[in-house]
Amino acid sequence: MPVTRSAGSMLATAVCAALLLTGCTDASSVEPASPAPKATDGSTVGQSGPGPHKPVARLIPGLGPHFRSRIPGGTRQALVVSGGTADTNVAEAVLYESDTARSWRPVAGPWPAHNGMRGWTDDHHAGDLRTPIGVFGLGDAGGLSPDPGTRLPYDQDEEFVALGTGFLGEPLEGSFDYVVAIDYNRVPGTSPLDKERPLGPEKGSGLWIHVDHEGPTQGCVSLSRERMRELLRLLDPDKQPVVVMGPAQELRR
């Protein structure tokens, strides 16, 4: 049977519909909400709402947008090696890790380091005694000494021998006891001793992170023996580690 509504019932229905459209409060009596205060980094502080506040991702200090964009999306470990100027051969290294939200934090360092005798270059050539600037993978390790407990593929071989003296007359013996290959002009997934050079021999080769001999290098990056052992234990191939390296001013681009 059809339901017959009274005039009063129809009026009440119309009033309820109007309240649903305009809200239960007279809009003319509501003061506009004040904007939430901002922190010094631009994030909102003291804000309440229906959902949790999303934290601002932490960036790697000292890296500008150009170098941040060159870090692969899947990378969650980055060793940043920062030199003083384009012509200096002493540097500082810090290892950073990120979570799945790409929020970075330091996990080791800063460590003192050496780089090429003549500094840095963005156009590396064999014999220029400079370290290439850029972002490069770190996927393969090795050395004369036994594996210290790294998760990277490790090639222990008697060919990891450094002979003679360095630029300051310091002995080079032991420099290759531990090395991590820098993926510049090499085939990733091979021993650091592999001789294949995809860019040709004129573009330089055999660039490693190795044990420091207390002096500048031919173009490699060097860390103290204990720091090399620590780095090897920390690097995780599942986190697709890279090295980001260059003079500080260049890295800020």
C-alpha positions as CSV (number, residue, x, y, z in Angstrom):
1,M,0.0,0.0,0.0
2,P,1.5,3.5,-0.8
3,V,2.5,5.6,2.1
4,T,0.9,9.0,2.4
5,R,3.1,11.7,4.0
6,S,1.6,14.6,5.9
7,A,2.6,18.2,5.1
8,G,4.5,18.4,8.4
9,S,6.5,15.3,7.6
10,M,7.4,16.7,4.2
11,L,8.5,19.9,5.7
12,A,10.8,18.1,8.2
13,T,12.3,16.1,5.4
14,A,13.1,19.3,3.5
15,V,14.7,20.9,6.5
16,C,16.9,17.8,7.1
17,A,18.0,17.8,3.5
18,A,19.0,21.5,3.8
19,L,21.0,20.8,6.9
20,L,22.9,18.0,5.2
21,L,23.9,20.4,2.4
22,T,24.9,23.4,4.5
23,G,26.1,21.7,7.7
24,C,24.7,22.0,11.2
25,T,26.3,25.3,12.0
26,D,25.6,28.7,10.5
27,A,28.6,29.3,8.2
28,S,28.4,33.1,8.9
29,S,29.3,32.4,12.6
30,V,32.4,30.4,11.9
31,E,35.8,32.0,12.0
32,P,38.2,30.9,9.2
33,A,40.8,28.3,10.5
34,S,44.3,29.6,11.1
35,P,47.0,28.0,9.0
36,A,49.0,25.4,10.7
37,P,52.4,26.6,12.0
38,K,55.4,25.7,9.9
39,A,58.8,24.3,11.0
40,T,62.0,25.9,9.8
41,D,62.3,23.2,7.1
42,G,58.8,24.0,5.8
43,S,57.0,21.0,7.3
44,T,53.8,21.4,9.3
45,V,54.0,21.1,13.1
46,G,51.4,20.5,15.7
47,Q,48.8,19.5,13.1
48,S,46.0,17.2,14.0
49,G,43.7,15.5,11.6
50,P,42.0,12.3,10.6
51,G,45.2,10.7,9.4
52,P,48.9,10.6,10.7
53,H,51.2,13.4,9.6
54,K,53.6,12.2,6.9
55,P,57.2,13.0,7.9
56,V,59.5,14.9,5.5
57,A,62.1,12.5,3.9
58,R,65.6,13.2,5.0
59,L,68.0,13.9,2.1
60,I,71.7,13.1,2.0
61,P,73.5,16.2,3.3
62,G,75.7,18.0,0.7
63,L,74.1,16.4,-2.4
64,G,72.2,18.7,-4.8
65,P,69.3,17.7,-7.1
66,H,71.6,16.6,-10.0
67,F,73.5,14.0,-7.9
68,R,70.4,12.9,-6.0
69,S,68.7,12.2,-9.3
70,R,71.6,10.0,-10.4
71,I,71.2,7.6,-7.5
72,P,69.2,4.6,-8.8
73,G,65.6,4.2,-7.4
74,G,66.4,0.8,-5.9
75,T,69.5,2.0,-4.1
76,R,69.4,2.1,-0.3
77,Q,73.1,2.4,0.5
78,A,75.3,5.3,-0.7
79,L,78.9,5.9,0.3
80,V,79.5,9.6,-0.2
81,V,83.1,10.6,-0.7
82,S,83.5,14.4,-0.7
83,G,86.7,16.2,-1.5
84,G,87.7,19.8,-0.6
85,T,88.2,21.2,-4.1
86,A,88.7,19.9,-7.6
87,D,92.5,19.7,-7.0
88,T,92.7,18.2,-3.5
89,N,93.6,14.6,-2.8
90,V,92.2,14.3,0.7
91,A,88.5,13.6,1.3
92,E,85.9,12.4,3.7
93,A,83.6,9.4,3.4
94,V,80.2,8.7,5.0
95,L,78.0,5.7,4.5
96,Y,74.3,6.4,4.3
97,E,71.3,4.1,4.2
98,S,67.7,4.8,3.4
99,D,64.3,3.2,4.3
100,T,61.6,2.4,1.8
101,A,60.5,6.0,1.9
102,R,63.9,7.2,0.6
103,S,64.7,8.8,4.0
104,W,68.5,8.7,4.4
105,R,70.5,8.5,7.6
106,P,74.3,8.1,8.2
107,V,75.3,4.6,9.5
108,A,79.1,4.9,9.4
109,G,81.7,7.7,9.2
110,P,82.9,10.3,8.6
111,W,86.1,8.6,7.7
112,P,89.3,10.2,6.3
113,A,90.1,9.2,2.8
114,H,92.5,9.8,-0.1
115,N,91.7,10.2,-3.8
116,G,93.8,10.8,-7.0
117,M,97.0,12.8,-6.7
118,R,95.7,15.7,-8.8
119,G,92.2,15.7,-7.5
120,W,88.9,15.1,-9.4
121,T,87.6,15.1,-12.9
122,D,84.4,14.6,-14.8
123,D,86.3,13.4,-17.9
124,H,88.7,10.8,-16.6
125,H,91.5,9.4,-18.8
126,A,94.2,6.9,-18.2
127,G,97.2,8.5,-16.4
128,D,95.5,11.8,-15.5
129,L,96.0,11.0,-11.8
130,R,92.4,12.2,-11.0
131,T,89.4,10.4,-9.6
132,P,86.2,10.4,-11.7
133,I,83.3,12.4,-10.4
134,G,79.9,10.7,-10.4
135,V,77.7,7.9,-9.0
136,F,79.0,4.4,-9.5
137,G,77.9,0.9,-8.4
138,L,79.7,-1.1,-5.7
139,G,78.9,-4.7,-6.3
140,D,82.2,-6.7,-6.3
141,A,85.0,-7.1,-3.8
142,G,88.3,-9.0,-3.3
143,G,91.8,-8.8,-2.0
144,L,94.9,-10.5,-1.0
145,S,93.5,-11.1,2.5
146,P,90.7,-13.5,3.4
147,D,87.1,-12.3,3.2
148,P,86.4,-10.3,6.4
149,G,82.7,-11.2,6.3
150,T,81.3,-9.2,3.4
151,R,78.0,-10.0,1.7
152,L,79.4,-8.9,-1.7
153,P,81.0,-11.5,-4.0
154,Y,84.7,-11.7,-2.7
155,D,87.6,-12.8,-4.8
156,Q,90.7,-13.7,-2.7
157,D,93.6,-13.8,-5.1
158,E,97.4,-13.5,-5.0
159,E,97.3,-11.0,-7.9
160,F,96.0,-8.3,-5.4
161,V,99.6,-7.1,-4.8
162,A,100.8,-3.5,-4.7
163,L,104.5,-2.9,-5.2
164,G,106.9,0.0,-4.8
165,T,106.2,3.4,-3.2
166,G,103.6,6.1,-3.4
167,F,103.8,9.7,-4.4
168,L,105.1,10.7,-0.9
169,G,107.6,7.8,-0.7
170,E,105.3,5.7,1.4
171,P,105.3,1.9,0.9
172,L,102.3,0.6,-1.1
173,E,102.5,-2.9,0.4
174,G,99.1,-4.1,1.7
175,S,97.1,-1.5,-0.2
176,F,95.2,-4.3,-2.0
177,D,94.6,-6.5,1.0
178,Y,90.9,-5.4,0.7
179,V,89.3,-3.7,-2.3
180,V,85.8,-2.9,-3.6
181,A,85.6,-2.3,-7.3
182,I,84.1,1.0,-8.4
183,D,81.9,0.3,-11.5
184,Y,83.6,2.7,-13.8
185,N,84.7,1.3,-17.1
186,R,84.3,-2.3,-16.0
187,V,81.8,-5.1,-16.2
188,P,79.7,-5.4,-13.0
189,G,79.4,-8.8,-11.6
190,T,83.1,-9.8,-12.2
191,S,86.2,-9.9,-10.1
192,P,87.9,-6.5,-9.5
193,L,90.8,-8.1,-11.4
194,D,88.7,-8.5,-14.6
195,K,90.5,-6.7,-17.5
196,E,87.5,-6.0,-19.8
197,R,87.1,-2.2,-20.4
198,P,83.7,-1.3,-22.1
199,L,84.8,2.3,-22.7
200,G,88.3,1.4,-23.9
201,P,91.6,1.5,-22.1
202,E,92.1,5.2,-22.8
203,K,89.3,6.0,-20.3
204,G,91.2,4.6,-17.4
205,S,90.5,1.4,-15.5
206,G,91.0,-0.5,-12.3
207,L,89.4,2.1,-10.0
208,W,88.9,0.6,-6.5
209,I,88.2,1.6,-2.9
210,H,91.2,0.1,-1.2
211,V,93.4,0.2,1.9
212,D,95.0,3.6,2.5
213,H,98.8,3.8,2.2
214,E,98.9,7.3,3.8
215,G,99.1,9.2,0.6
216,P,97.3,10.1,-2.6
217,T,96.3,7.5,-5.2
218,Q,96.5,7.0,-8.9
219,G,92.8,7.6,-9.1
220,C,91.3,5.2,-6.6
221,V,89.7,6.1,-3.2
222,S,91.4,4.7,-0.1
223,L,90.4,4.2,3.5
224,S,92.2,2.9,6.5
225,R,92.5,-0.9,6.9
226,E,89.9,-1.0,9.7
227,R,87.5,1.2,7.8
228,M,87.8,-1.0,4.8
229,R,87.0,-4.1,6.9
230,E,84.0,-2.2,8.3
231,L,82.8,-1.1,4.9
232,L,83.0,-4.6,3.5
233,R,80.9,-5.9,6.4
234,L,78.3,-3.2,5.9
235,L,77.8,-3.2,2.2
236,D,74.7,-5.2,1.2
237,P,74.1,-6.2,-2.4
238,D,70.3,-6.3,-1.7
239,K,70.5,-2.6,-1.1
240,Q,72.2,-1.9,-4.4
241,P,75.1,0.1,-2.9
242,V,76.7,3.0,-4.8
243,V,79.5,5.5,-4.3
244,V,78.8,9.2,-4.9
245,M,82.1,11.0,-5.2
246,G,83.6,14.3,-6.1
247,P,84.6,17.7,-4.7
248,A,82.1,19.2,-2.3
249,Q,81.1,22.1,-4.5
250,E,80.4,19.8,-7.4
251,L,78.3,17.4,-5.3
252,R,76.0,20.3,-4.3
253,R,74.8,20.7,-7.9
